């Protein structure tokens, strides 16, 4: 009995280090609009990072869209924006949702703030927004930021529009992993 349990544990641990091929829909930023990277962490290998990176002094601003199921009539697109610094504390940041627009097909939608979170001993602040349904169903989207939409240290930062395209990612995911 003990030997069977030991064998099962060895099998589970060895499989946890193997990647399971999977696919998912996501929106990736146009490389002409923002820097992108490839994910190679403890859970995903050769994955696409859907975050658009832009640097302002010592603070990096990342924006990304969480793709809903495009066949869902109540699809609701989620926008995440975070501010991160490698030299805490993070300066005061703010995002004015009323100044962010999403061009989704023939629709122009305004973001609504859902919540904020702070991580890493004041080195990262994340803002989460939603757009009214149906949203995120087009294959090409464009985010625009009016002056005053994003602020660092009380000062408005210029944030050019970002175009996103829906892609289906093929990656290897380890479901029993410790992210790094």
C-alpha positions as CSV (number, residue, x, y, z in Angstrom):
1,X,0.0,0.0,0.0
2,X,2.8,2.5,1.0
3,X,4.7,1.6,-2.2
4,X,1.5,2.4,-4.3
5,X,1.1,5.8,-2.6
6,X,4.8,6.6,-3.1
7,X,4.6,5.7,-6.8
8,X,1.5,7.8,-7.2
9,X,3.2,10.8,-5.5
10,X,6.3,10.4,-7.8
11,X,4.0,10.3,-10.8
12,X,2.1,13.4,-9.8
13,X,5.3,15.3,-9.0
14,X,6.9,14.3,-12.3
15,X,3.8,15.3,-14.3
16,X,3.6,18.6,-12.5
17,X,6.9,19.6,-14.1
18,X,5.6,18.7,-17.5
19,X,3.8,21.2,-19.6
20,X,0.3,20.4,-20.8
21,X,-0.5,21.8,-24.3
22,X,-3.4,24.2,-24.1
23,X,-4.9,27.1,-26.0
24,X,-6.7,30.2,-25.0
25,X,-8.0,33.4,-26.7
26,X,-6.3,36.6,-25.7
27,X,-5.8,40.1,-26.9
28,X,-2.2,41.1,-27.7
29,X,-1.0,44.6,-28.1
30,X,0.2,45.8,-31.5
31,X,4.0,45.8,-31.3
32,X,4.1,49.2,-32.9
33,X,2.1,50.6,-30.0
34,X,3.9,49.1,-27.0
35,X,6.6,46.7,-25.9
36,X,5.6,43.0,-25.5
37,X,7.4,40.0,-24.0
38,X,7.2,36.2,-24.1
39,X,6.2,34.4,-20.9
40,X,8.6,31.8,-19.6
41,X,7.8,31.4,-15.9
42,X,7.2,28.4,-13.7
43,X,3.7,27.8,-15.0
44,X,3.7,28.9,-18.7
45,X,6.4,28.1,-21.3
46,X,6.5,30.0,-24.6
47,X,3.3,31.9,-23.8
48,X,2.3,35.3,-25.2
49,X,2.3,38.1,-22.6
50,X,-0.7,40.2,-23.4
51,X,0.5,43.2,-21.4
52,X,1.6,46.4,-23.1
53,X,4.6,47.9,-21.3
54,X,5.5,51.6,-21.2
55,X,8.1,53.2,-18.9
56,X,7.8,56.6,-17.3
57,X,10.9,57.5,-15.2
58,X,11.2,54.7,-12.6
59,X,7.7,53.5,-13.0
60,X,6.4,51.0,-15.6
61,X,2.8,51.1,-16.6
62,X,1.3,47.9,-18.0
63,X,-2.1,47.6,-19.6
64,X,-3.9,44.5,-20.8
65,X,-7.3,43.1,-21.7
66,X,-8.8,39.9,-20.4
67,X,-10.7,38.3,-23.3
68,X,-14.2,37.1,-22.7
69,X,-15.8,34.3,-24.7
70,X,-16.8,36.0,-28.0
71,X,-19.9,33.8,-28.3
72,X,-21.3,35.0,-25.0
73,X,-24.1,37.6,-25.6
74,X,-23.2,39.1,-22.2
75,X,-19.5,39.1,-22.8
76,X,-17.7,41.7,-20.6
77,X,-14.2,42.8,-21.4
78,X,-11.9,43.4,-18.4
79,X,-9.1,46.0,-18.5
80,X,-6.2,45.8,-16.1
81,X,-3.7,48.6,-15.6
82,X,-0.9,48.4,-13.2
83,X,2.0,50.6,-12.1
84,X,5.2,49.0,-10.9
85,X,8.5,50.2,-9.6
86,X,11.7,48.3,-8.8
87,X,12.6,51.0,-6.1
88,X,9.6,51.1,-3.6
89,X,7.7,53.0,-2.5
90,X,5.6,53.5,-5.6
91,X,4.7,57.1,-6.2
92,X,1.0,58.0,-5.8
93,X,-0.9,56.8,-8.8
94,X,-4.4,57.3,-10.1
95,X,-6.6,56.3,-13.1
96,X,-9.7,58.2,-14.2
97,X,-11.9,55.6,-15.8
98,X,-14.1,58.2,-17.4
99,X,-11.1,59.2,-19.6
100,X,-10.5,55.7,-21.0
101,X,-12.3,54.7,-24.2
102,X,-12.6,51.3,-25.9
103,X,-13.3,51.1,-29.6
104,X,-15.0,47.7,-30.1
105,X,-16.4,47.4,-33.6
106,X,-19.0,50.1,-34.0
107,X,-19.2,50.7,-30.2
108,X,-17.2,53.3,-28.2
109,X,-17.4,52.3,-24.5
110,X,-16.2,53.9,-21.3
111,X,-14.5,51.9,-18.5
112,X,-15.9,51.4,-15.0
113,X,-13.6,50.9,-12.1
114,X,-14.1,47.5,-10.4
115,X,-11.3,47.7,-7.8
116,X,-7.7,48.3,-6.9
117,X,-5.0,46.1,-5.2
118,X,-1.6,46.9,-3.9
119,X,1.1,44.2,-3.9
120,X,4.8,43.7,-3.0
121,X,5.3,46.1,-0.1
122,X,4.1,49.2,-2.1
123,X,5.9,48.3,-5.4
124,X,2.8,47.5,-7.5
125,X,-0.7,48.9,-7.7
126,X,-3.3,47.3,-10.0
127,X,-6.6,48.8,-11.2
128,X,-9.3,46.6,-12.6
129,X,-12.0,48.0,-15.0
130,X,-15.0,46.5,-16.9
131,X,-16.8,47.6,-20.0
132,X,-20.5,47.2,-20.4
133,X,-21.7,44.0,-22.2
134,X,-21.4,43.0,-24.9
135,X,-17.8,44.1,-25.1
136,X,-14.6,42.4,-26.2
137,X,-16.3,40.4,-29.0
138,X,-14.5,42.0,-31.9
139,X,-11.2,40.6,-33.1
140,X,-9.6,44.1,-33.2
141,X,-9.9,46.6,-30.3
142,X,-8.4,50.0,-29.6
143,X,-7.9,51.6,-26.2
144,X,-7.6,55.4,-26.0
145,X,-6.5,57.5,-23.0
146,X,-7.6,61.1,-22.8
147,X,-5.3,63.6,-21.0
148,X,-5.6,63.0,-17.2
149,X,-6.5,59.3,-17.5
150,X,-3.3,58.2,-15.9
151,X,-1.4,60.0,-13.2
152,X,1.9,59.3,-11.4
153,X,2.9,61.5,-8.5
154,X,-0.2,63.7,-9.2
155,X,1.0,64.5,-12.8
156,X,-0.8,63.4,-15.9
157,X,1.2,61.1,-18.1
158,X,0.6,60.9,-21.9
159,X,-0.5,57.5,-22.8
160,X,-0.9,56.9,-26.6
161,X,-3.7,54.6,-27.9
162,X,-3.0,50.8,-28.0
163,X,-4.4,48.6,-30.6
164,X,-5.1,44.9,-29.6
165,X,-5.8,41.9,-31.8
166,X,-7.5,38.7,-30.6
167,X,-5.2,35.6,-31.1
168,X,-5.4,32.0,-30.0
169,X,-2.3,31.1,-28.0
170,X,-0.8,27.7,-28.0
171,X,1.3,27.2,-24.9
172,X,2.5,24.6,-22.4
173,X,1.0,25.1,-18.9
174,X,2.0,23.3,-15.8
175,X,-1.1,23.2,-13.5
176,X,0.8,22.1,-10.4
177,X,3.5,24.8,-10.3
178,X,5.0,27.5,-8.2
179,X,5.0,30.8,-10.3
180,X,8.3,32.7,-10.4
